Every structure is written in structure tokens, then in C-alpha cells.
Amino acid sequence: MIKIFLLEEAVWYDLGISIGILLAFLILRKAITTSLFKIILTFTTNKKINVASTILTAFEKPVRWLFVILGLQLTLLYFPFEIMSSELERNVFRTMFIVIIGWGLLNLSSVTTLLFPKLMKKLDINIDKIVVPFVTKILKTIIVLLASSMIAEEWSFNVNGFIAGLGLGGLAFALAAKETVSNLFGGVVIVTEKPFTIGDWVKTPSVEGIIEDITFRSTKVRTFDQALVTVPNSTLANEPIINWSKMGKRQISFHLGVTYSTPKRKLERLVKEIESMLKNHHSVHNDTIIVNFDRFNDSSLDIFLYFFTTLTGYNDYLKIREDINFRILTILENEGVEIAFPTRTLLLQPDQVELSQEKEPFKVASNS
């Protein structure tokens, strides 16, 4: 009876210790990790070690759960009852550690948007921002595959056999996933050749709009009526792409028609003043400015204007064009020249006028 009582007392003692350990880890994990991370982040920030700060931020939540796992391990050491076998316990905790590390690496891969461009800048390598999300997705895929294979190996699954099976069925898989593979290679072509980047205004036979995102399979384009169009990468890779955002200058070309009553001297002065105005305009490219009296039109004397704006954004382009139109109107008003509009002059010969006057007036017949 005394032995049973002592045994029960020892069981309750071990049970109390195990529960106390678990509660202590649960209570202290947030306080310890918060204080620890705060001290390290303060140090790295003061020393301007941005990479270390980014890594610590990525692993903050996984480390908090690491404290829980360590608490569970110590709890099971003192727990008086056997919940699982030692081999199963080992597999479970190893799986948890793999998940924790994979979680932290996934968080870290998400902030490659900050790390990757800085690293390339230090190495003096120009990198387009379109590559960053693509690299992030590749890293995430690799991390998930590696973590999954390690967990499978931990639970004695034959990963090599699975990979070999994929190799045997590779031909059938390739035929079934032909479009997916072509889209993947289309995405690689877009990233390597860089016909556009995120935020560019592009126009293709399929779509026109602003590039929002590029994935392995497709590219998302926001049209000007705010519709979101998803275009397969294989389609974009095989289409002519006009990238309006890459323009160095933007063309303006039109004919200005003035009335036939405009004297030659005024027409010559008008051409010179418009040309001078364009050459002195701060938003007009000076390399190519053409202003010439071009042709005798049906209802006007036409002056041809051909030049380029230095700003290529559509709103800026429209504002420059409007400003130039207002300046041309001012020049026309100062010179007393009128803009022509379609007219037709009807000339009657004198004999036709006399003949029309000699004709009798039209009489309406009465029914009475």
C-alpha cells in the first residue's frame, strides 16, 4: 500500500513538472523572443546591417514556435505516461523542425524583393524589377519541394522511387502539359529578354494596358477600363509587343489649313513663327522639327507640322499638344490669319442670270 502511494506520488510529481515546463515555455516564449529580437534588431539597425535585420524579421514567428516545440520535448521527458514510441516521437519532432525552418525560409524568400536588388546593386549588376517576383516564386517552389522531400524521407517514404516514376512517365506528362510547359518557357523568355517590366504600358494584338504581375504561367495586364486580363506567357512571347513606356520621344504630326485669302508674306511669316515657337518650347525635341507650306488643298493652304515631344506619358503628351495648339492660335490671331474650313463657291455666268430673270413665275394650278 505504501509502495502504491509512493508510486502515485511520483507520477503526480512528474506530471506536475511536465505541465509546469510546458506552461513556462508557453508563457515565456513571447516575452523572451520579443525581448531577444528587439535587442538584436536594435543592434543591427544601429550598425546598419539591413540583411541581418531582414533575416531576423523573417524568422521571428518560427522561432516563437520553436520554443513551443522545445517545451513539448522537455515535457515528454518528464511525462509519466508513454504517449508514443521513441521512434515516432523522433519523427514527429524532426518533422516539426523541418516545418519551422521551411517556414522561416519561405518568409525570407518573400523579402527577396528588398534583399535581391540591394545585393545586385553592391555587385554592380543591373537587374530589372520584373526578375525579382519571378526569382521569389522560384525560391518558394524550391523550398517547398525540398522541405516536402525531407519530411517524406523522415517518414521512410521512397522519394527516389517517386522521382524515378516521374522520369518513366515524363513523356506522357510532357504531352499532357504541353501548354503549361510552353507558358513556362514563355515566362523565361519574357524575364530574360525583358520586352516589358511591371508598370509598363504595352500594346499587343491581344491586349493593351499596364503590366501588373508576371507568373510562371501568365502575365496580368490592367486595361484602361480597369479590367484585369490574364494572358498566357506563350501567347505574349510569340506576339509583337509595343512598349509605349520605352519611347524616348513621342510624335506629333498634322496639317494646319489657312484660308486662300492669306497673303504670301503672312504665310511665310506664319511658318517661321510657328517653327521658332516649336524650337523654343521646353517640351519639344529639337532634333526633328519640320514646319513647311506643304500643299494647295481644296479649301485651304496647308502647313505641315512634324515634331516630337520630350515627355512620353499619355497625359503629359496631351498637355504639351494642347499648349502648342493654344500657342498656334495666338500666332494666328497676331498675324490676322484665319483657319480655313471646307467651303464651295458657286459662280453664275451673266447670261444664266438674265435667263433666270426672264422666266415666268411658277403658277399653282387651282382645282376649281
Residue pairs with C-beta under 8 A, 6 or more apart in sequence:
10 80
11 80
14 78
14 79
14 80
15 79
15 80
17 78
18 74
18 75
18 76
18 77
18 78
18 79
18 80
19 75
21 71
21 74
21 75
21 78
22 71
22 72
22 75
24 71
25 67
25 68
25 70
25 71
25 74
26 68
26 71
28 67
29 64
29 67
29 68
29 71
30 64
32 67
33 60
33 63
33 64
33 67
37 56
37 60
37 63
40 52
40 56
41 53
41 56
41 57
44 50
44 52
44 53
44 56
45 53
50 114
50 118
51 115
51 118
54 108
54 111
54 114
54 115
55 108
57 107
57 111
58 104
58 105
58 107
58 108
58 110
58 111
59 104
59 107
59 108
61 103
61 107
62 100
62 101
62 103
62 104
62 107
63 104
65 100
65 103
66 97
66 100
69 93
69 96
69 97
69 100
72 93
73 93
76 83
76 89
84 92
91 154
91 155
94 154
95 151
95 154
95 155
98 147
98 150
98 151
98 154
99 147
99 151
101 147
102 143
102 144
102 146
102 147
105 143
106 140
106 143
106 144
109 136
109 139
109 140
109 143
110 136
110 140
112 132
112 135
112 136
112 139
113 132
113 133
113 136
116 127
116 131
116 132
116 135
117 127
117 129
117 132
120 126
120 127
128 194
128 197
129 197
129 198
130 190
130 191
130 194
130 196
130 197
130 198
130 214
131 191
133 198
133 213
133 214
134 187
134 191
134 214
137 215
137 216
149 159
152 159
152 162
153 159
166 173
174 181
179 232
179 234
180 217
182 234
183 216
183 217
183 218
183 232
183 233
183 234
184 216
184 217
184 233
185 233
185 234
185 237
186 232
186 233
186 234
186 235
186 236
186 237
186 238
187 214
187 215
187 216
187 217
187 219
187 233
189 233
189 237
190 196
190 214
190 219
190 233
190 236
190 237
191 214
195 202
195 241
195 243
196 202
196 211
196 241
196 243
196 245
196 246
197 211
198 211
198 212
198 213
198 214
199 210
199 211
199 245
200 210
200 211
200 243
200 244
200 245
200 246
201 208
201 209
201 210
201 243
201 244
201 245
201 314
202 208
202 209
202 210
202 211
202 221
202 241
202 242
202 243
202 244
202 245
203 241
203 242
203 244
204 231
204 236
204 239
204 240
204 241
204 242
205 239
205 240
206 229
206 231
206 235
206 236
206 239
207 221
207 223
207 229
207 231
208 221
208 223
208 224
209 221
209 222
209 223
209 224
209 229
210 221
210 222
211 219
211 220
211 221
212 220
212 221
212 222
212 228
213 219
213 220
214 220
214 233
216 233
217 232
217 233
218 230
218 231
218 232
218 233
219 230
219 231
219 233
219 236
220 228
220 229
220 230
220 231
221 228
221 229
221 230
221 231
222 228
222 229
223 229
244 312
244 314
245 312
247 312
248 312
249 285
249 308
249 309
249 310
249 312
250 308
250 309
250 311
250 312
250 317
251 306
251 307
251 308
252 305
252 306
252 307
252 308
252 309
252 321
252 324
253 305
253 306
253 307
254 305
255 294
255 297
255 302
255 303
255 304
255 305
256 274
256 302
256 303
256 304
256 305
256 328
256 339
257 297
257 299
257 300
257 301
257 302
257 303
257 339
257 340
258 267
258 270
258 300
258 301
258 303
258 332
258 337
258 338
258 339
258 340
259 300
259 301
259 337
259 338
259 339
259 340
260 299
260 300
260 301
260 340
261 338
262 270
262 301
262 337
262 338
266 335
266 336
266 337
267 293
267 301
267 303
267 337
268 293
269 335
270 303
270 331
270 332
270 335
270 337
271 291
271 292
271 293
271 303
273 331
273 335
274 291
274 303
274 305
274 328
274 331
275 289
275 291
277 324
277 327
277 328
277 331
278 284
278 289
278 291
278 305
278 307
278 324
279 286
279 289
281 320
281 323
281 324
281 327
283 309
283 310
283 311
283 316
283 320
283 323
284 307
284 308
284 309
284 310
284 320
284 324
285 307
285 308
285 309
285 310
287 308
288 306
288 307
288 308
289 306
289 307
290 304
290 305
290 306
290 307
291 303
291 304
291 305
291 306
292 303
292 304
293 301
293 302
293 303
293 304
294 302
294 303
294 304
295 302
295 304
296 302
297 340
298 342
299 340
299 341
299 342
299 343
299 344
300 340
301 340
309 316
309 317
309 320
309 321
311 317
311 320
332 338
332 339
